[in-house]
Amino acid sequence: MDIITNLNLATAAELAVIAAVSGLATQALKKITNLPSWVLPWASIIIGALGGLVAVVVTHDTNYASAALAGALTGGATSGLFDGVSGIATTVKTNSDAKQAVADKNDNLKKEVEQLKNLVNILQSGKATASSAASSATSVAPEATVDIPPVKEATNNATQN
């Protein structure tokens, strides 16, 4: 707050009023609405800027811009501007992580598709090779005959040995 008074943006009394009003208004806003917690510091900054403008009107001052800036800074300080920035940073990081997870999943799916394509190509080339080998074998090789002894003779031969 000393920085704001050293910059001659507002008097100490105006800053105290702005801080009290923006802090109370932010707490009331938190209780009344279901706003996410990262929105509240930004709302406090806006409330502080409006409080600064009200303070200018009440004190019959003419420097609206510096009063609004002082109110915004005070509102940010009372609510914890860090919470607003960290809330947005957390949201951005969460979105970034989600996008990275989707990209990783897409990469994995692309690899699986490539593996399936390779498998199909192998199966198709194997089918073509097998069918060509079968057709060439039937056209080149003569019919083979196999002598199978009758069952009785095979049984008799087995008992004699």
DRENDO-1510 file (C-alpha; in Angstrom, 1 decimal, always signed):
<recs>
REC; n; res; u; v; w
REC; 1; MET; +0.0; +0.0; +0.0 .
REC; 2; ASP; +2.9; +2.3; +0.6 .
REC; 3; ILE; +3.8; +2.0; -3.1 .
REC; 4; ILE; +0.4; +3.3; -4.1 .
REC; 5; THR; +0.6; +6.3; -1.7 .
REC; 6; ASN; +4.2; +7.0; -2.8 .
REC; 7; LEU; +3.0; +7.2; -6.4 .
REC; 8; ASN; +0.3; +9.7; -5.2 .
REC; 9; LEU; -2.4; +7.5; -6.7 .
REC; 10; ALA; -4.6; +7.8; -3.6 .
REC; 11; THR; -4.5; +8.9; +0.0 .
REC; 12; ALA; -4.1; +6.4; +2.9 .
REC; 13; ALA; -7.7; +7.0; +3.9 .
REC; 14; GLU; -9.0; +6.3; +0.4 .
REC; 15; LEU; -6.8; +3.1; +0.2 .
REC; 16; ALA; -8.2; +1.9; +3.6 .
REC; 17; VAL; -11.8; +2.4; +2.4 .
REC; 18; ILE; -11.1; +0.7; -1.0 .
REC; 19; ALA; -9.3; -2.2; +0.7 .
REC; 20; ALA; -12.2; -2.8; +3.2 .
REC; 21; VAL; -14.9; -2.4; +0.5 .
REC; 22; SER; -13.2; -4.7; -2.0 .
REC; 23; GLY; -12.3; -7.3; +0.6 .
REC; 24; LEU; -15.9; -7.4; +2.0 .
REC; 25; ALA; -17.5; -7.3; -1.5 .
REC; 26; THR; -15.2; -10.2; -2.6 .
REC; 27; GLN; -16.2; -12.3; +0.4 .
REC; 28; ALA; -19.9; -11.5; -0.2 .
REC; 29; LEU; -19.5; -12.5; -3.8 .
REC; 30; LYS; -17.8; -15.7; -2.8 .
REC; 31; LYS; -20.7; -16.6; -0.4 .
REC; 32; ILE; -23.5; -15.6; -2.8 .
REC; 33; THR; -22.3; -17.1; -6.0 .
REC; 34; ASN; -20.6; -20.3; -7.0 .
REC; 35; LEU; -17.8; -18.7; -9.0 .
REC; 36; PRO; -14.6; -20.7; -9.4 .
REC; 37; SER; -11.9; -19.6; -6.9 .
REC; 38; TRP; -9.6; -18.3; -9.7 .
REC; 39; VAL; -12.3; -15.7; -10.7 .
REC; 40; LEU; -12.6; -14.1; -7.3 .
REC; 41; PRO; -9.3; -12.1; -7.4 .
REC; 42; TRP; -10.1; -10.7; -10.8 .
REC; 43; ALA; -13.6; -9.7; -9.5 .
REC; 44; SER; -11.9; -8.1; -6.5 .
REC; 45; ILE; -9.7; -6.1; -8.9 .
REC; 46; ILE; -12.7; -4.8; -10.7 .
REC; 47; ILE; -14.5; -4.1; -7.5 .
REC; 48; GLY; -11.4; -2.2; -6.3 .
REC; 49; ALA; -11.3; -0.1; -9.4 .
REC; 50; LEU; -15.0; +0.7; -9.0 .
REC; 51; GLY; -14.3; +1.6; -5.4 .
REC; 52; GLY; -11.5; +3.9; -6.4 .
REC; 53; LEU; -13.9; +5.7; -8.7 .
REC; 54; VAL; -16.4; +6.0; -5.9 .
REC; 55; ALA; -13.7; +7.3; -3.6 .
REC; 56; VAL; -12.9; +10.0; -6.2 .
REC; 57; VAL; -16.5; +11.0; -6.4 .
REC; 58; VAL; -16.9; +11.1; -2.7 .
REC; 59; THR; -13.8; +13.2; -2.1 .
REC; 60; HIS; -14.6; +15.5; -5.0 .
REC; 61; ASP; -11.3; +14.7; -6.7 .
REC; 62; THR; -10.8; +14.9; -10.5 .
REC; 63; ASN; -8.1; +12.2; -11.1 .
REC; 64; TYR; -10.3; +9.3; -12.1 .
REC; 65; ALA; -7.6; +7.2; -13.8 .
REC; 66; SER; -5.2; +7.2; -10.9 .
REC; 67; ALA; -8.0; +6.4; -8.4 .
REC; 68; ALA; -9.2; +3.5; -10.6 .
REC; 69; LEU; -5.6; +2.2; -10.8 .
REC; 70; ALA; -5.2; +2.6; -7.1 .
REC; 71; GLY; -8.4; +0.7; -6.6 .
REC; 72; ALA; -7.5; -2.1; -8.9 .
REC; 73; LEU; -4.1; -2.5; -7.2 .
REC; 74; THR; -5.7; -2.4; -3.8 .
REC; 75; GLY; -8.4; -4.9; -4.8 .
REC; 76; GLY; -5.7; -7.2; -6.2 .
REC; 77; ALA; -3.7; -6.9; -3.1 .
REC; 78; THR; -6.6; -7.6; -0.7 .
REC; 79; SER; -7.8; -10.7; -2.5 .
REC; 80; GLY; -4.4; -12.1; -3.4 .
REC; 81; LEU; -3.6; -11.4; -7.0 .
REC; 82; PHE; -1.3; -14.4; -6.9 .
REC; 83; ASP; -4.3; -16.7; -6.5 .
REC; 84; GLY; -5.8; -15.3; -9.7 .
REC; 85; VAL; -2.7; -15.7; -11.7 .
REC; 86; SER; -1.9; -19.2; -10.3 .
REC; 87; GLY; -5.5; -20.3; -10.9 .
REC; 88; ILE; -5.3; -19.3; -14.6 .
REC; 89; ALA; -1.8; -21.0; -14.8 .
REC; 90; THR; -3.3; -24.2; -13.3 .
REC; 91; THR; -6.1; -24.1; -15.8 .
REC; 92; VAL; -3.8; -23.6; -18.7 .
REC; 93; LYS; -1.5; -26.4; -17.5 .
REC; 94; THR; -4.4; -28.7; -17.1 .
REC; 95; ASN; -5.6; -28.0; -20.6 .
REC; 96; SER; -2.0; -28.4; -21.9 .
REC; 97; ASP; -1.7; -31.8; -20.2 .
REC; 98; ALA; -5.0; -32.9; -21.6 .
REC; 99; LYS; -3.9; -31.9; -25.1 .
REC; 100; GLN; -0.6; -33.7; -24.7 .
REC; 101; ALA; -2.4; -36.9; -23.5 .
REC; 102; VAL; -4.6; -36.8; -26.6 .
REC; 103; ALA; -1.6; -36.2; -28.9 .
REC; 104; ASP; +0.2; -39.2; -27.2 .
REC; 105; LYS; -2.9; -41.4; -27.7 .
REC; 106; ASN; -3.1; -40.3; -31.4 .
REC; 107; ASP; +0.6; -41.2; -31.9 .
REC; 108; ASN; +0.0; -44.7; -30.3 .
REC; 109; LEU; -3.0; -45.2; -32.5 .
REC; 110; LYS; -1.0; -44.3; -35.6 .
REC; 111; LYS; +1.7; -46.8; -34.7 .
REC; 112; GLU; -0.9; -49.5; -34.2 .
REC; 113; VAL; -2.4; -48.7; -37.6 .
REC; 114; GLU; +1.0; -48.9; -39.2 .
REC; 115; GLN; +1.6; -52.3; -37.5 .
REC; 116; LEU; -1.8; -53.5; -38.8 .
REC; 117; LYS; -1.0; -52.3; -42.3 .
REC; 118; ASN; +2.3; -54.2; -42.2 .
REC; 119; LEU; +0.6; -57.3; -41.0 .
REC; 120; VAL; -2.0; -57.1; -43.8 .
REC; 121; ASN; +0.8; -56.7; -46.3 .
REC; 122; ILE; +2.7; -59.7; -45.0 .
REC; 123; LEU; -0.5; -61.8; -45.0 .
REC; 124; GLN; -1.4; -60.7; -48.5 .
REC; 125; SER; +2.2; -61.4; -49.8 .
REC; 126; GLY; +2.1; -64.8; -48.0 .
REC; 127; LYS; -1.2; -65.7; -49.5 .
REC; 128; ALA; +0.0; -64.8; -53.0 .
REC; 129; THR; +3.2; -66.8; -52.5 .
REC; 130; ALA; +1.3; -69.8; -51.2 .
REC; 131; SER; -1.3; -69.7; -54.0 .
REC; 132; SER; +1.4; -69.3; -56.7 .
REC; 133; ALA; +3.4; -72.2; -55.1 .
REC; 134; ALA; +0.4; -74.4; -55.1 .
REC; 135; SER; -0.5; -73.7; -58.7 .
REC; 136; SER; +3.1; -74.3; -59.9 .
REC; 137; ALA; +3.3; -77.5; -57.9 .
REC; 138; THR; +0.2; -78.9; -59.5 .
REC; 139; SER; +1.3; -78.0; -63.0 .
REC; 140; VAL; +4.9; -79.2; -62.7 .
REC; 141; ALA; +4.8; -82.3; -60.5 .
REC; 142; PRO; +3.3; -85.6; -61.8 .
REC; 143; GLU; +0.7; -87.3; -59.8 .
REC; 144; ALA; +2.3; -89.3; -57.1 .
REC; 145; THR; +1.0; -92.6; -56.0 .
REC; 146; VAL; +1.6; -94.1; -52.6 .
REC; 147; ASP; +1.3; -97.8; -51.8 .
REC; 148; ILE; -0.4; -98.3; -48.6 .
REC; 149; PRO; -0.3; -102.0; -47.4 .
REC; 150; PRO; -3.6; -103.5; -46.3 .
REC; 151; VAL; -4.3; -103.4; -42.6 .
REC; 152; LYS; -3.9; -107.2; -42.1 .
REC; 153; GLU; -0.5; -107.4; -43.7 .
REC; 154; ALA; +0.7; -104.5; -41.6 .
REC; 155; THR; -0.5; -106.2; -38.4 .
REC; 156; ASN; +1.0; -109.5; -39.4 .
REC; 157; ASN; +4.4; -107.9; -40.2 .
REC; 158; ALA; +4.4; -106.1; -36.8 .
REC; 159; THR; +3.7; -109.3; -34.9 .
REC; 160; GLN; +6.4; -111.2; -36.7 .
REC; 161; ASN; +9.1; -108.7; -35.8 .
</recs>
